């Protein structure tokens, strides 16, 4: 039985994450996989937002430009309800990334928290936004704690994810330490397993990592969508994109 909105929201608040099972059926997932593969195949490889090895795309930034339909892919009732419940009615989609882990091109990801956001201009003087960088031609900054606490990430699993293909690992409750890293032990680590069509909702402040793909011939494709409940950023900063959830 699918868990209730109350259960999902409680898990996000207390543990920093929740998994919504079977949000998409197999036919819907196949359509999304085909559409994004087609969109990425038309982009110039290893230039700007696309990263590939031997002609195979393993990561992409600026997915809203490369695959505009992604702005509607996530619009499923349980996802919309969770976003509105956690972030409020003024929340919006602010960034979309794409990741894959083909077995012959794998890598491990060390423990970290997602602290950067995409903005229109990162040269504005501010004490709330720091460490300006440019990623795939888009200005980024490390966001303030207030902004990060008002964000939620949805990771749509385009493939089954488990220990064999580098599923994400998290430290439950670590979002409560803010931007600070937390000590990890094997007892604390939770492996986030999900079937294709499942969605991981998580705070950007939860400590997370992933290992290499162990099973040959498997992918671990993810659409990573970031949302925030604060439309108007302080100090004159503007989101690079802000697409309202309620429009």
N, C-alpha and C positions, 0 to 999 in steps of 0.2 A: 504494500500500500504506500503511495507517495506520501512523504511527510508534509505536514501542514506549513503554511506561511509562518505561523507562530514558532514552530519548531526550527525552521530554517533561519529565521531572524535571530532566535535565541542562540543558535550555534555560532552564527557570525559574530554576535556581540561577545559571547563568552570564549569561544575557541579561536575566533578569527577567520573561520572558514566553514563552508557547508557544501555538500555535493547534492545537486538535484539530478535525480536519475531519469533517463528516458524522456528528456525534454523534446528530443527529435527522434523520429523513426528512421529506419535504415534507408528508405527511399529519399527522405529529406537530406540525410547526411551525404548520400551519394551525389545529390544535386549540388550541394555546397562544395564538396570536394572537386567536382568537375568544373564548377564556375570559377573557383579560386585558382585551380591549376591553369585554366584557360587565361585568366586575367594576368597571372604572373608570367606565363609563357610569352606574352606579348610585350613585357617590359624588358628593358635592356639589362642583361645579367651583370652582376658585380658593379653596377653603377647606381649611385644614390641609395635608394631604399632596398635594393635587392642584394642578397648574398647567396652565392651558389658555389658548388664544387662539382667539377666534371659535368657542368650543364644542368645540375639538379638544384633547385632552389631549396635552401634550408632555413631561411629567415627573410622577413620583409618588414620594413617600417612603412609608415604613410599608407597603410592599406586602404584608407578611405579614398585616396586618390587612385590607387591601382585597381580597386575592386569596390566601386561605390555602392553596390547592392548590399555590402556588408552592413550598411546603416539600417537595414531592415531585417537581416538574418536573425538577429538576437531577439526580435520582438515576438516573444512567446509569453503567454499569460503569467506563468510562474516567475519568469525572470523580471517582467515589468513590475509585478506585485512586490517582489523582493526589493528591487531598486527603490521604488517609491516608499516602501516601509522603512528602509534603512537610511535613505538619503533625502527624502522629502520630494514634494511635487515639482520643485524647480530643478531637479537634477538633469544632467545631460551627458551624452557620450563625448569624451574628449580625446581619445586616442585608440587606435587599433593596430596590433602587431600580429605577425604570423610566425609560427615556429614549426619546424619539423626535426625529427631525429632519425633519418634513414640509417640503417645499421652499419653501412660501410662509410658513413661520414659523421660519426657520433662524437659527442663531447660530454663532459660533466660540467655541472654548474655549481659553484661553491655557495655556501650559505650567504644570504644577503636579504635586504629589504628593498622594495621598489620606491625610491625616493625622488625620482626625477619626473618632471612633467613637460609637455610640449607647449611652448608659448610663441606669440608672434614676435616678441622682442625681448631678448634676455640681457640687454645693456642698460636697463633702467636701474638706477641706484635703489637699493633695498636692503634691509636687514632681515627680511622675511624670506627672500628668495636668494639663493647663493649658488656658487659653483657653476657659472654659465658654461655650457658646452653646445656644440652643434652636431646633430646626428642626422645623417642623410639629408643635409641641407636645411633642417628645421632647428630653430633655437630651442634649447632646453635649459632648465634650472632645477636645482634641488628645491623642492617645495617646503613650505612651512609645515609644522606639525598640525596646525589647525586645518590646512587644506588636505593633508594626507589622511587625517581622521575622518574627513567628509567624503572619502573616496571608496569605491568598491570595484573590484576587478571580476569580470566574468571570463572564464576560460572554457570555451566550447571545445569538447573533445571530438575531433573528426575521425579518430581511430580509438580502439580500445587502448587503455593505458594501465600498465601494471609494472611490476619489478623488472620484467624481461625487456621492456622497451623504454626505460628511463622515465617512469612516472614521477611526478613531483613529490617531494618530501617536505613536510612542514613541521614546525614546532607549535603545537596548539597553545594558545594563550600568549604567544610572544608579541602579538600586536600591542599588548598592554604596556610594554616597555618603551613605547614610542619609537623614536629613531634608533635607539640604542640596540646594539647587537646583544644576543643572549647566548649564554653557554649552552652547548648541546651535548646530549648523551644519547646512547642508543635507546634508553627507556623513554625518552621524550619524543623521539622521531615518529611521525605518523606518515605512512605511505598513502598517497591519495590515488586509489585505484578507481577507474571509471570505465564504463562501456562507451563506445561511440554513441554520440547523441546525449551524453550526460554533460553537465555543466558544473564546474567548480567555481563557487563564488568565494572570494577571499579579500581580506584587507590588504592593501599594499604594504602595510607595516608588519605583516606576519613574516617571520624568518622562513625562507624556503630555499630548496636546492634540488638538484636532480642528478642521477647517475647516467652512465653511458648505456646505450642499447646493447643488450646481451644476445637477443634472439635474432638470428640472421633473417633478412627479408622483411622485417617489420618496420613500419613508420610509426611516428607519434606526432601527428599533426594537430596543432592547436591554433584556434583563433582567440587572441588575447584582447579583450575589450575593457577599457578603463572608463569609469563614470565618476562624476563628482556632483555633490549637492550645492556647491558654491559656483554660481555663474560668473559673478563679478569679482575678480581677484583683487586683493589689496595692492596698494602702491602703484596703480596704473598698469599692472600686468594684464594681459589678455590671453585666453586660451588660443592655441593654434586652430583648434576646432571646438565648437560646443554645439552639439545637436540635441535639443531638448527631448527628453523621454516622453513628456506630454506635449504634443504639438497639434 
